[in-house]
C-alpha cells in the first residue's frame, strides 16, 4: 500500500485497508454493500478490490468479494485468525498435553498451531521451530524456549516463509513433534489449496518423529485442490467436539487415530 511523504498511508490505501477489514469481518460482501458502506463509486470499489485481490487479501467473484476459502483459494491470515477461535483453542489445549519439557516441537504456518504458542510457558525448556512470522514474533523473547526460525520466500498472504529454501531448511532438522493443520480433510487424505504450502508441509512431515494434525470440524466438510498426504501419515488427528460422529467414523474406519478435543 502506498504512503504519503510523511510515511502515512495515502487516502486510497487507508480506504483499501478499511475495505479489507470490512470484508474479513463479514466474510463475503457485495460490491454494492461496499459502495454504501464507504460512500464511493462502484468504479472506485472495483479498483480497490482489484488491488486487494492482487495482494491476496480477498477473492473477487461476480457481483462481490470474499475472504472465505475455496478449493483453490486459501484465506488471508487476517481472516483465518478470526475464524473458529473456540475450536482452535480446544485443539491447542489438547496438543499441549502431548508436550514435555526438553522436547523439540515444529509448528507450521496454521492459525491452529499458532493457538498453541501461548500455552508453552509451563513446559519449558523447549526448542520450537516454525516458519510462521506471528509465532516467531510471540516466541522470540520467551525464556527457556530456543527458537529456530525458518526462512524462505515470504508470503504476505500467509505471513509466513515458504518455497524451496524453507523446505530445504526443514529437511536439515528432525523434531520430536510436529503440530500442523490443513485446509480440508477427506476420510483418507489431507489437502491444501496451494502447491507451495504443500511443499513445505510435506518436508515438515518427513522431519518429525510424531506428527499431529489439528483440524476443526469445518475442515472435514471442505475440499482443496492439492493432496498433501494420507491421514495414515499422521500419528494422531485431533478434531474438536463439534465434529459430528458421522464425520469421525469414516476416518476411524480407515485406521486413522482420532482424538476429540473438548471445549
RAMO-V681354 format. One record per residue. N is the residue number from 1. RES is the residue in three letters. OMEGA is omega as a letter, one per 20 degrees, with the letter a starting at -180 (* if undefined). BURIAL is + if it has 24 or more other ideal C-beta (glycine too) atoms within 12 Angstrom, else -. Layout:
# RAMO-V681354
N | RES | OMEGA | BURIAL
N | RES | OMEGA | BURIAL
This chain:
# RAMO-V681354
1 | UNK | a | +
2 | UNK | r | -
3 | UNK | r | -
4 | UNK | a | -
5 | UNK | r | -
6 | UNK | r | -
7 | UNK | r | -
8 | UNK | r | -
9 | UNK | r | -
10 | UNK | a | -
11 | UNK | r | -
12 | UNK | a | -
13 | UNK | r | -
14 | UNK | r | -
15 | UNK | r | +
16 | UNK | r | +
17 | UNK | r | +
18 | UNK | r | +
19 | UNK | r | +
20 | UNK | r | +
21 | UNK | r | +
22 | UNK | a | +
23 | UNK | r | +
24 | UNK | a | +
25 | UNK | a | -
26 | UNK | r | -
27 | UNK | r | -
28 | UNK | r | +
29 | UNK | r | +
30 | UNK | r | -
31 | UNK | r | +
32 | UNK | r | -
33 | UNK | a | -
34 | UNK | r | +
35 | UNK | a | -
36 | UNK | a | -
37 | UNK | a | -
38 | UNK | r | +
39 | UNK | r | -
40 | UNK | a | -
41 | UNK | r | -
42 | UNK | a | -
43 | UNK | r | -
44 | UNK | r | -
45 | UNK | a | +
46 | UNK | r | +
47 | UNK | r | -
48 | UNK | a | +
49 | UNK | r | +
50 | UNK | r | -
51 | UNK | r | +
52 | UNK | r | +
53 | UNK | r | +
54 | UNK | r | -
55 | UNK | a | -
56 | UNK | a | +
57 | UNK | a | +
58 | UNK | r | +
59 | UNK | r | +
60 | UNK | r | +
61 | UNK | a | -
62 | UNK | r | -
63 | UNK | a | -
64 | UNK | a | +
65 | UNK | a | +
66 | UNK | r | +
67 | UNK | a | +
68 | UNK | a | +
69 | UNK | r | +
70 | UNK | a | -
71 | UNK | a | -
72 | UNK | a | -
73 | UNK | r | +
74 | UNK | a | +
75 | UNK | r | +
76 | UNK | a | +
77 | UNK | r | +
78 | UNK | r | +
79 | UNK | a | +
80 | UNK | r | +
81 | UNK | a | +
82 | UNK | a | -
83 | UNK | r | +
84 | UNK | a | +
85 | UNK | r | -
86 | UNK | a | -
87 | UNK | a | +
88 | UNK | r | +
89 | UNK | r | +
90 | UNK | r | +
91 | UNK | a | +
92 | UNK | r | +
93 | UNK | r | +
94 | UNK | a | +
95 | UNK | a | +
96 | UNK | a | +
97 | UNK | a | -
98 | UNK | a | +
99 | UNK | r | +
100 | UNK | r | -
101 | UNK | r | -
102 | UNK | a | -
103 | UNK | r | +
104 | UNK | a | +
105 | UNK | r | +
106 | UNK | r | +
107 | UNK | r | +
108 | UNK | a | +
109 | UNK | r | +
110 | UNK | r | +
111 | UNK | r | +
112 | UNK | r | +
113 | UNK | r | +
114 | UNK | a | +
115 | UNK | r | +
116 | UNK | a | +
117 | UNK | a | +
118 | UNK | a | -
119 | UNK | a | +
120 | UNK | a | +
121 | UNK | a | -
122 | UNK | r | -
123 | UNK | r | +
124 | UNK | j | -
125 | UNK | r | -
126 | UNK | r | +
127 | UNK | a | +
128 | UNK | r | +
129 | UNK | r | +
130 | UNK | r | +
131 | UNK | a | +
132 | UNK | a | +
133 | UNK | r | +
134 | UNK | r | +
135 | UNK | r | +
136 | UNK | a | +
137 | UNK | a | -
138 | UNK | a | +
139 | UNK | a | +
140 | UNK | a | -
141 | UNK | a | -
142 | UNK | r | +
143 | UNK | r | -
144 | UNK | r | -
145 | UNK | r | +
146 | UNK | a | -
147 | UNK | r | +
148 | UNK | a | +
149 | UNK | a | +
150 | UNK | r | +
151 | UNK | a | -
152 | UNK | r | +
153 | UNK | a | -
154 | UNK | r | -
155 | UNK | r | +
156 | UNK | r | -
157 | UNK | a | +
158 | UNK | a | +
159 | UNK | a | +
160 | UNK | r | +
161 | UNK | a | +
162 | UNK | a | +
163 | UNK | a | +
164 | UNK | r | -
165 | UNK | r | -
166 | UNK | a | +
167 | UNK | r | +
168 | UNK | r | -
169 | UNK | r | +
170 | UNK | a | +
171 | UNK | r | -
172 | UNK | a | -
173 | UNK | r | +
174 | UNK | a | -
175 | UNK | r | +
176 | UNK | a | +
177 | UNK | r | +
178 | UNK | r | +
179 | UNK | a | +
180 | UNK | r | +
181 | UNK | r | +
182 | UNK | a | +
183 | UNK | a | +
184 | UNK | a | +
185 | UNK | r | +
186 | UNK | r | +
187 | UNK | a | +
188 | UNK | a | -
189 | UNK | r | +
190 | UNK | a | +
191 | UNK | r | +
192 | UNK | a | +
193 | UNK | a | +
194 | UNK | a | +
195 | UNK | a | -
196 | UNK | r | +
197 | UNK | r | +
198 | UNK | a | +
199 | UNK | a | +
200 | UNK | a | +
201 | UNK | r | +
202 | UNK | r | +
203 | UNK | r | +
204 | UNK | r | +
205 | UNK | r | +
206 | UNK | a | -
207 | UNK | a | +
208 | UNK | r | +
209 | UNK | r | -
210 | UNK | a | +
211 | UNK | a | +
212 | UNK | r | +
213 | UNK | a | +
214 | UNK | a | +
215 | UNK | r | +
216 | UNK | a | +
217 | UNK | a | +
218 | UNK | a | +
219 | UNK | r | +
220 | UNK | r | +
221 | UNK | a | -
222 | UNK | r | +
223 | UNK | r | -
224 | UNK | a | +
225 | UNK | a | -
226 | UNK | r | +
227 | UNK | a | +
228 | UNK | a | +
229 | UNK | r | +
230 | UNK | r | -
231 | UNK | r | +
232 | UNK | r | -
233 | UNK | r | +
234 | UNK | r | +
235 | UNK | a | +
236 | UNK | r | +
237 | UNK | a | +
238 | UNK | r | +
239 | UNK | r | +
240 | UNK | a | +
241 | UNK | r | -
242 | UNK | a | +
243 | UNK | a | +
244 | UNK | r | -
245 | UNK | a | -
246 | UNK | r | -
247 | UNK | r | +
248 | UNK | a | +
249 | UNK | r | -
250 | UNK | r | -
251 | UNK | r | +
252 | UNK | r | -
253 | UNK | r | -
254 | UNK | r | -
255 | UNK | r | -
256 | UNK | r | +
257 | UNK | a | -
258 | UNK | r | +
259 | UNK | a | +
260 | UNK | r | +
261 | UNK | a | +
262 | UNK | a | -
263 | UNK | * | -
